[in-house]
Amino acid sequence: MQIQPILAALRRHRLATLLIALEIALACAVLCNACFLIANRIALIHLDSGVDQSSLATVQLTGYEDSQANDLNARVLAGFRGIAGMQSVSVLNSIPFGARRGTAGMTLDQAGQKFGGVVEFYVGGPGSLEALGVKLVAGRGPQADDFQAFTGLMPGNASVQITRALAKHLWPGADPLGKTFWLGDLQYRVVGVIDHLVRPDPGGWPGDRKDWSIFVPAQTGIFLSGSYLLRADPKDLPRVLREARDMVRKIAPDAVLDQEGSKTLDDLRTEGFQKDRAMIGMLVGVIVALLLVTALGIVGLASFWVQQRRRQIGIRRAIGATRRDILHYFQIENFLIVSGGIALGMLLAYALNLLLMQHYELPRLPLYYLPIGALVLWGLGQIAVLGPALRAAAVPPVVATRSV
């Protein structure tokens, strides 16, 4: 079938053709970016935390005086270790998917001229890194003499473990072991590399920054107290956590139990990603509604054109056009309109992505989303036009003899 007659017919209906093409362009732009956002949220929800979260829980205490910190730690650690099924109890300032107390900017020089980035400092007491269940891929873990007492918000001059993602960012292509960095006047030396250790709030950080974490060994005290990491068998963990929460009232009556913060890491993770799941549902609803409106627009326009061209279709049938020819005519016509809309929609998709990158720090839209969006809209267009096209193909040749 020749394309020229179809283009000539479309030129006689410029406004209607333009409106449908614009609707398809908008659908293409929104579809590509919405699918990209959904994929990012799904990847975030299934993010590798790097810790053995099914075996971990946390108990958070507040409301006590600084002078009570050492005594509180001693009472809580001793009491929790007596719970049946408890594998380990340790003190950790920040909790993955939970409490965050160690976010700070670091530099690669003491003068502060070479900014390394904003990272999460996990300050932990003896046994805390082992309890997390992280995988050490280079160097060594903390040793007994690495756990030093400190009197400020952060320990200094410590031997630390950093994540692989942070090491690649700070020293690309180089061995990070033995390298040093600074937090103000405090110096740290890298002695180990961890495969993954996610930040407490990974949803707020783009790309590999979700994994920019540092473990700093330290002795418990005023600035390392009230945040406890519990490890138990996953089958026993809910019971162990309940008993630990109940025990707090007896062994630490001078402290306040943070009910919302004292949960298993699985529960903290689920709650932390509730907004992301809600956004996925909303975006899916937007996509479905937009595709439905686009399909209805195509059906409406095609039905209108079939009604207008009944006599023309009858004449073509009378001079030898088959039903298949009429069906293909409307399918090709729809394909051309949708293709024009998709071409414009691809430009709009990238413009929208640039806007999202500027205001929401989203990554660049991968090119493969564009052909996927095009295939979806081409398929939608062909399905939407099929009903009107079949009705057009059913127009009998006798219509050509009737007056209009």
N, C-alpha and C positions, 0 to 999 in steps of 0.2 A: 504493500500500500504506500502511495506517495505521501510525503510529509507536507508538501506545499499546500494542498487543499485544506489540511487541518490548520496550518498556520494562518491561512487566509481567513478561515472561519473564526479563529481566536482573535484576529485583529478587529473583527467586527464586534467583538464583545470585550473590549480592552478593560473596562472598569471591573466587570465581574471576574475576569481572568486575573487582573492585578490583585484584587482583594483576596482571592483564594491563594494566590502565590505568596502574598504577604502573611497570610495566616499560617501557611506551611513553613515559611521562613522563621516565623516566631516559634512555631512548634519545634523546628529543628534546633534552634538555638537553646531553647529551654530544655529539650529532651537530652541533648548532649551534655549540658552542664549539670542537669539534675542527676543523670546516670553517673556522672563523674563524682558528684558529691555523695551519692549513695555508696559507690564503691569505696570512697575514702572513709566513710563512716563505718562500713562493714569491716574494712581493714583495721580501723582503730579498735572496734569492739573485740576483734580477734587478735589484738596485738600480743606478741610474745612478751610477757612480763619479766621473764628471766628468773622468777622465783617459784618455789614449790607452793603455790598459793592454796591448793586444796588441803595442805597440812598446816596452814598458818592462820592465826587469829591475833587480835590485838586487844588490850585493855588500856584505856586512857583514863588517867586520874588528873583532876585539877583541884583548885581551892585550898592547897596546903601552902605553908610558909616555906621560903627558901631554906631556912635553918633546919627544917624537918626533912629535907630531901634525902640525905644519906640514910637516916633512920627509916624513912618510908621505903626506900629501895630495898634495904635489908629485910624489912618485914614482908614486903610483897613478894620478893624473889624466894624467900624461904617458905612462905605459905603456899605459893603456887607450885613449887617443886614437890610439895607433898601430895598434890592431887594425883590420884591414880590415872595412869595413861599419859601424863604429861612427859614429853620427851625432852623439852628444854624450855627455859624461860630466860629472856635477855632483855636488855634495855636498848631501845633504838629511837632516835629522835623523830625521824620521819618514817611513815609507814606507806608502802606501795598502795595506791588507791585510797589512802586514808589521810592521816594528819601530815601536814607539810610544814617543816620548821627549819629547813636548811637551804633555801634558795638564795643564791648569792652570785655576784659576778666575780670572775677570776682573771688574772693576767699572767702572761708568760715571763714578765720581768718585774723586779721589785719597784721600779719607777712607775709602773702602771701604764706604760706607753703601748704595750702590745696586748690588747684586750682579747681574752680567749673565749668569752661568752658567759651567759648566765646558766649556771649548772645547779644540780641538786646535791648537797652534801649530806649523805647519810652518816651521821655520827652514831656509832654503836659500841656497846660494851662487849666484854668477852662473850664469845659464842653467838653473837648476833648474825655475823656474816654466814657462818655455817648453818644457822637455823633458817636463813632465807633460802638456802638451797641453790645459790647461784653457781654457775659453771665458770671456773677459773681456766682461761685459755693460755695464759703466759705468766711467767713470774711466780710469785708466792702469795699465799694468804697472810693475814696478820698473825704475828707471833706474840708470845706473852709480854715481851718487853716493848711491844708497839703500843700497848694500851697505857697511855700516860694521863695523869691527872691534869686538868686545865681549869683556869679561873675566869676565862672570858666566854663569849658566846660560842667560839669555835676553838678547838685545840690547834696549836701551831707546831711547826717543825716535825710533822708526822710522816710516817711511811704509809702510803695509801694505795688503794686499788681503784682503778677507773674502768669504765666500760670501753669496749672496742670502738663503738661509734664516736665517743668523745676523743679517744686516742687518735683516730683517723682525722678528726677535725683539727686537733691541736698540732699534730706532727704528721702530716700526710706523707706516706711512703717511708717513714722512719720508725725505728724501734722505740716505743715509748718508755721502756724500762730504764730507770735511772734518770729520766727527765724530771725537771722541777717546774713548779708554777707557784703563783702567789695569790693570796687573798689578803689584800692590804699589806701589812707587814709580816704576815704569817706565811712561811714557806712550807711546801709539801713536795715530797719525793715519791714518784711512781715506782712501786715494787711489784705490782700485779695488774693483770688485765682481765676484766670480767666480760663474759660473752654478752649478757644482757642484764640490765637492772633498770627497770622503767621508773620514771618519775612518779611521785604520788598523784599528780594531775596531768596525765599524758595528753588529754584532750586539748589542752591549751597550748601545745607546742607543735610546730610543723615539722614534718620529715623526721630525720634522725635525731632532732633535738629532744624528742620524747625519751631518748635513751642516754642523755648526757648526765650521767650520775657518777658520784665519787663516794667511796666508802672510807671513812676516817675512823680508825680505832681509837677509843678513849676510855678512861675510867669513868664510872658513873659518879654523879655528884649533883651539885646545885643546877648545873646547866644540862645535865643528862639524867632526867628522872621523870617519873609519871607516865611514860610511854613504854609499854611492855609488849614484847613479841612472844607469842606462845606457839609452840610446835607440838603436834600430836598426830597420831594416825588419823586419816580422814574420817574413819568410822567413829572414832572417839571424840573428834574435835568439837562437835556441838555440845556434848555433855561436859567436856573439859572446860569449855568457855563458860557454860552456865555455872558450873561450880566455882570457877575463878571469879565471876561477877558476884556471886553470892558471898564468897569468902572476903571480898573487899570490905564489906560492911563490918566484919569482925576484926580483921587485921589492920585496916586503915580507916578507922572511924573519923579521923581528922582530915580525910580527903573526900572529894566528890567524884563519883563515877560518871564519866561521860557516856551516857546510854547510847547515843547515836554513833559515837566513835568506837565503841567497844563491840566489835563484830568479827566474824571470819573475813578473810581477805576475799573469798568468793562473793560474800554478800556486799562488801564494800565495792568490789568491781562492778557487780550488777547494778547497784545504786548509782555508781559513778557514771555509767553509760546509759542511764535512763533517758536523758535528753537526746542522746544520739539515736536511740531506738525510736523515740518519738519523731525526730526529724526525718528518719528514713521512712516512717509511715506517712508523714505529711508529704514528702517528695514523691512517693509512689502515688498518693492520691492526686497530686498536681499533674503528674505524667498521665495518669489514666483519664483525668478530666480533660486535659488539653488534647489528647489523642481522640477522645470521644467528640469533642467540639469540632476538631478538624475533620473527622470522618463525616459528621453530620453536615458540615459545610460543603464537602465534596459531593455527598449524596444529594443535597438540596440543589446545588448548581447543576449537577448532571441531570437530575430529574427535570429541572426547568428547561434545560436545553433539549432534552428528548421531547418534551411537550411542544416546544417551539418548532422542532424540526420533523414533526410527524409526516407532513406532506413530502418534505425533502427525502426522508428515509423511505417512504412509499415509492417515490419515483426511482430511487436507486434500486429498490427491490424489483421494481417492474422492468428495469433495463438489465437485470441479471445479477445484481449483488446478492450474495448469500447471507444467511444469518451470521455466519462466522465473520464475514467482511464488516458487517455493521457492528458486531461486538468488538472486533479489533480496532475499529475506528475510534470508538469511545475510550477504549483502553489506552491506545496510543496518545490520544488527546489528553487524557488524564496524566499519563506518564510525562508528557512535555510540560504541563503546568506544574506538576510536582517537582520535576527536575529544576525548573527555573526557581521555584521556591527554595529548594535545597541549596542551590548555588548561593543564593542570598543568605540563607540561614547559616551556612558554614562561616561566612564572614561575621554574621551577628553572634554566632557561638563563640568565636575567638574574642570579639569585642566584649562580650559579657564575661568571659573568663578573665580577661585583663582587668576588668572592673573588680571582680571577686579577688583577684590576686592583690590588687592595690589596697583594698579595704579589709580583707579577711585573711590575708597571707596564705591563700590556697596555692598549690602548685600549678604549673602550666598544664592546660588540657592536652592530654596525649592525642596524637593525630588519629589513632585508630578509632576513637569515638565518633569521628565524622562519618566514615563509611558505615559504621554500625547504625548511626542515626538515619543516614540516607536509606539504607536497606529497610529499616522499620517503616519509614514514611512512604517509600515506594510500595512496599507490601500493603500498608494501610490504604493508600490511594487506590490500588487495584481491587482490594476487597470492597472498599466503599463504593466504587463506581460499578461494581459487578451487577448489582441489582438494577439500576437504571439502564445499564448497557444491555442486559438481558431483555428488559421491556422494550428497548429500542429494536433489538433484533427480532422481536416477536411482532413488530408492526407489519401488517399484510400489504402486499403490493396494491390492493384495491384502494388504499388511502390516497394514492396518487390521482384517482379519478374524482375525488370529492372536492368540493369547493371549500375554501378556508374562510 
